[in-house]
């Protein structure tokens, strides 16, 4: 399919164009996972576990969630 035809299908929004895309090599920019190790005092781990159980997520999820929230909050203020 030529780019002009693809653009028309996209712009007209009458046809789903997803079947015309090659998603096999799709990558989200700035979303590559990288492992880090962080040491916390026991009381912090206990508090994280309690909060994670309260909202029904894992410890890792609550850490990620809170870090992302804080970083987004700071980026808005800067």
DOMI-439928 format. One record per atom (N, C-alpha, C): atom name; residue in one letter; residue number from 1; y, x, z. Coordinates in Angstrom, 3 decimals. Example, Ala and Ser with C-alpha at 12.3 -4.5 7.8 and 13.67 -1.06 7.14 Angstrom:
BEGIN
  a r   k        Y        X        Z
  N a   1   -5.690   13.190    7.800
 CA a   1   -4.500   12.300    7.800
  C a   1   -3.300   13.200    7.800
  N s   2   -2.250   12.850    7.080
 CA s   2   -1.060   13.670    7.140
  C s   2    0.030   12.900    7.870
//
This chain:
BEGIN
  a r   k        Y        X        Z
  N x   1   -1.165    0.844    0.000
 CA x   1    0.000    0.000    0.000
  C x   1    1.235    0.895    0.000
  N x   2    2.190    0.534   -0.803
 CA x   2    3.427    1.302   -0.873
  C x   2    4.323    0.960    0.312
  N x   3    5.159    1.918    0.676
 CA x   3    6.025    1.756    1.832
  C x   3    6.928    0.535    1.703
  N x   4    7.404    0.289    0.518
 CA x   4    8.309   -0.852    0.304
  C x   4    7.587   -2.175    0.615
  N x   5    6.356   -2.275    0.170
 CA x   5    5.556   -3.482    0.423
  C x   5    5.250   -3.617    1.919
  N x   6    4.903   -2.498    2.548
 CA x   6    4.629   -2.500    3.980
  C x   6    5.873   -2.944    4.751
  N x   7    7.029   -2.377    4.395
 CA x   7    8.281   -2.733    5.063
  C x   7    8.592   -4.217    4.918
  N x   8    8.327   -4.762    3.746
 CA x   8    8.581   -6.188    3.510
  C x   8    7.692   -7.037    4.409
  N x   9    6.412   -6.692    4.490
 CA x   9    5.493   -7.440    5.353
  C x   9    5.971   -7.380    6.803
  N x  10    6.417   -6.203    7.224
 CA x  10    6.908   -6.042    8.584
  C x  10    8.178   -6.857    8.799
  N x  11    9.118   -6.732    7.886
 CA x  11   10.405   -7.420    8.028
  C x  11   10.263   -8.933    7.967
  N x  12    9.377   -9.422    7.110
 CA x  12    9.184  -10.873    6.968
  C x  12    8.470  -11.465    8.171
  N x  13    7.700  -10.649    8.860
 CA x  13    6.973  -11.060   10.064
  C x  13    6.044  -12.249    9.802
  N x  14    5.555  -12.360    8.573
 CA x  14    4.661  -13.460    8.224
  C x  14    3.201  -13.024    8.260
  N x  15    2.984  -11.733    8.308
 CA x  15    1.621  -11.217    8.253
  C x  15    1.454  -10.116    9.292
  N x  16    0.303  -10.096    9.943
 CA x  16    0.004   -9.045   10.902
  C x  16   -0.226   -7.740   10.144
  N x  17    0.538   -6.724   10.484
 CA x  17    0.446   -5.456    9.751
  C x  17   -0.475   -4.453   10.427
  N x  18   -1.022   -4.799   11.577
 CA x  18   -1.825   -3.846   12.345
  C x  18   -3.024   -3.330   11.545
  N x  19   -3.596   -4.168   10.708
 CA x  19   -4.751   -3.754    9.911
  C x  19   -4.394   -2.699    8.869
  N x  20   -3.113   -2.527    8.605
 CA x  20   -2.661   -1.556    7.607
  C x  20   -2.278   -0.210    8.241
  N x  21   -2.471   -0.093    9.541
 CA x  21   -2.100    1.134   10.238
  C x  21   -3.337    1.916   10.642
  N x  22   -3.229    3.226   10.626
 CA x  22   -4.297    4.096   11.099
  C x  22   -3.973    4.463   12.545
  N x  23   -4.666    3.822   13.485
 CA x  23   -4.397    4.035   14.899
  C x  23   -5.305    5.090   15.523
  N x  24   -6.143    5.721   14.718
 CA x  24   -7.121    6.671   15.257
  C x  24   -6.476    7.907   15.878
  N x  25   -5.307    8.272   15.417
 CA x  25   -4.661    9.470   15.961
  C x  25   -3.382    9.127   16.725
  N x  26   -3.268    7.890   17.139
 CA x  26   -2.092    7.428   17.856
  C x  26   -1.980    8.116   19.211
  N x  27   -0.795    8.611   19.532
 CA x  27   -0.534    9.256   20.816
  C x  27    0.785    8.745   21.351
  N x  28    0.827    8.535   22.666
 CA x  28    2.069    8.123   23.317
  C x  28    2.809    9.382   23.748
  N x  29    4.011    9.534   23.277
 CA x  29    4.795   10.708   23.629
  C x  29    5.098   10.711   25.124
  N x  30    5.066   11.872   25.710
 CA x  30    5.348   12.082   27.132
  C x  30    4.387   11.337   28.055
  N x  31    3.201   10.982   27.567
 CA x  31    2.224   10.295   28.406
  C x  31    0.902   11.061   28.479
  N x  32    0.944   12.350   28.211
 CA x  32   -0.254   13.164   28.334
  C x  32   -0.534   13.359   29.823
  N x  33   -1.769   13.143   30.222
 CA x  33   -2.141   13.282   31.626
  C x  33   -2.260   14.758   31.992
  N x  34   -1.797   15.082   33.170
 CA x  34   -1.921   16.432   33.696
  C x  34   -2.262   16.316   35.175
  N x  35   -3.301   16.984   35.586
 CA x  35   -3.765   16.898   36.968
  C x  35   -2.930   17.812   37.856
  N x  36   -2.550   17.288   39.022
 CA x  36   -1.860   18.078   40.033
  C x  36   -2.539   17.827   41.382
  N x  37   -2.467   18.801   42.236
 CA x  37   -2.996   18.665   43.598
  C x  37   -1.826   18.686   44.566
  N x  38   -1.844   17.743   45.485
 CA x  38   -0.785   17.647   46.482
  C x  38   -1.443   17.506   47.850
  N x  39   -0.984   18.281   48.802
 CA x  39   -1.492   18.185   50.168
  C x  39   -0.544   17.322   50.990
  N x  40   -1.119   16.320   51.698
 CA x  40   -0.350   15.442   52.563
  C x  40   -0.902   15.530   53.980
  N x  41   -0.053   15.322   54.971
 CA x  41   -0.561   15.213   56.345
  C x  41   -1.465   13.975   56.453
  N x  42   -2.351   13.990   57.413
 CA x  42   -3.301   12.900   57.596
  C x  42   -2.603   11.559   57.784
  N x  43   -1.510   11.538   58.531
 CA x  43   -0.825   10.263   58.757
  C x  43   -0.301    9.664   57.453
  N x  44    0.090   10.521   56.496
 CA x  44    0.569   10.022   55.205
  C x  44   -0.599    9.398   54.431
  N x  45   -1.728   10.074   54.420
 CA x  45   -2.923    9.547   53.747
  C x  45   -3.322    8.204   54.354
  N x  46   -3.317    8.124   55.679
 CA x  46   -3.665    6.867   56.351
  C x  46   -2.711    5.744   55.956
  N x  47   -1.433    6.052   55.919
 CA x  47   -0.437    5.043   55.523
  C x  47   -0.607    4.629   54.072
  N x  48   -0.857    5.605   53.206
 CA x  48   -1.095    5.293   51.790
  C x  48   -2.320    4.396   51.630
  N x  49   -3.380    4.714   52.341
 CA x  49   -4.609    3.919   52.250
  C x  49   -4.385    2.490   52.740
  N x  50   -3.656    2.334   53.825
 CA x  50   -3.372    0.979   54.332
  C x  50   -2.579    0.168   53.311
  N x  51   -1.538    0.778   52.754
 CA x  51   -0.709    0.077   51.768
  C x  51   -1.500   -0.210   50.495
  N x  52   -2.309    0.735   50.071
 CA x  52   -3.127    0.532   48.869
  C x  52   -4.094   -0.633   49.079
  N x  53   -4.745   -0.682   50.234
 CA x  53   -5.655   -1.804   50.541
  C x  53   -4.893   -3.127   50.581
  N x  54   -3.711   -3.102   51.158
 CA x  54   -2.910   -4.322   51.296
  C x  54   -2.599   -4.951   49.939
  N x  55   -2.268   -4.091   48.950
 CA x  55   -1.933   -4.649   47.637
  C x  55   -3.101   -4.591   46.648
  N x  56   -4.241   -4.069   47.088
 CA x  56   -5.455   -4.107   46.278
  C x  56   -5.535   -3.084   45.164
  N x  57   -5.049   -1.874   45.441
 CA x  57   -5.138   -0.801   44.445
  C x  57   -5.713    0.442   45.122
  N x  58   -5.944    1.475   44.343
 CA x  58   -6.453    2.729   44.894
  C x  58   -5.299    3.570   45.450
  N x  59   -5.660    4.553   46.243
 CA x  59   -4.658    5.485   46.773
  C x  59   -3.912    6.166   45.621
  N x  60   -4.651    6.607   44.628
 CA x  60   -4.021    7.279   43.486
  C x  60   -3.024    6.350   42.796
  N x  61   -3.382    5.086   42.666
 CA x  61   -2.487    4.125   42.007
  C x  61   -1.200    3.921   42.781
  N x  62   -1.299    3.822   44.102
 CA x  62   -0.081    3.603   44.891
  C x  62    0.820    4.829   44.831
  N x  63    0.235    6.017   44.822
 CA x  63    1.039    7.246   44.703
  C x  63    1.752    7.258   43.358
  N x  64    1.023    6.988   42.288
 CA x  64    1.635    6.970   40.951
  C x  64    2.742    5.927   40.877
  N x  65    2.439    4.734   41.362
 CA x  65    3.400    3.640   41.308
  C x  65    4.688    4.002   42.027
  N x  66    4.562    4.501   43.248
 CA x  66    5.758    4.832   44.020
  C x  66    6.534    5.989   43.407
  N x  67    5.846    6.978   42.892
 CA x  67    6.552    8.098   42.254
  C x  67    7.312    7.644   41.011
  N x  68    6.655    6.846   40.191
 CA x  68    7.316    6.350   38.972
  C x  68    8.515    5.481   39.328
  N x  69    8.343    4.589   40.318
 CA x  69    9.464    3.749   40.739
  C x  69   10.642    4.597   41.195
  N x  70   10.353    5.615   41.981
 CA x  70   11.427    6.472   42.497
  C x  70   12.116    7.251   41.371
  N x  71   11.336    7.776   40.449
 CA x  71   11.916    8.525   39.328
  C x  71   12.758    7.627   38.436
  N x  72   12.270    6.410   38.192
 CA x  72   13.050    5.468   37.381
  C x  72   14.335    5.072   38.097
  N x  73   14.254    4.867   39.394
 CA x  73   15.422    4.529   40.192
  C x  73   16.461    5.639   40.114
  N x  74   16.035    6.868   40.234
 CA x  74   16.953    8.004   40.182
  C x  74   17.556    8.178   38.792
  N x  75   16.761    7.931   37.756
 CA x  75   17.275    8.126   36.389
  C x  75   18.326    7.081   36.058
  N x  76   18.270    5.927   36.677
 CA x  76   19.275    4.887   36.445
  C x  76   20.601    5.286   37.087
  N x  77   20.528    5.913   38.263
 CA x  77   21.742    6.304   38.986
  C x  77   22.417    7.525   38.388
  N x  78   21.659    8.370   37.718
 CA x  78   22.228    9.633   37.208
  C x  78   22.979    9.416   35.922
//
